[in-house]
Amino acid sequence: MSTDFNPADPFAMFRQLLQSATPPGAQPFLPPMTEEEVDRKIAELKVVETWLTMNLGMLAMQIKTLEMQRAALAALRPKEK
């Protein structure tokens, strides 16, 4: 599997994050063994959380924009008699 970025693959970033965060041969969901590994994993997960929060905000903003556009179009539509 290639680690090149593919914009058509929405999970490419997560796959790359898991590959870089996991030592070769280890399974990605095994608990870390040292305090440094725990701290590194917490930092990585906080980055992912921030990214997801940002995307959620952008999605909510896009929904609100489309709702406002729909309301504007409805207001400009000629009334049927």
ABEGO torsion letter per residue (X at the ends): XBABBBAABAAAAAAAAAAAABBBGBBAABBBABAAAAAAAAAAAAAAAAAAAAAAAAAAAAAAAAAAAAAAAAAABBBBX
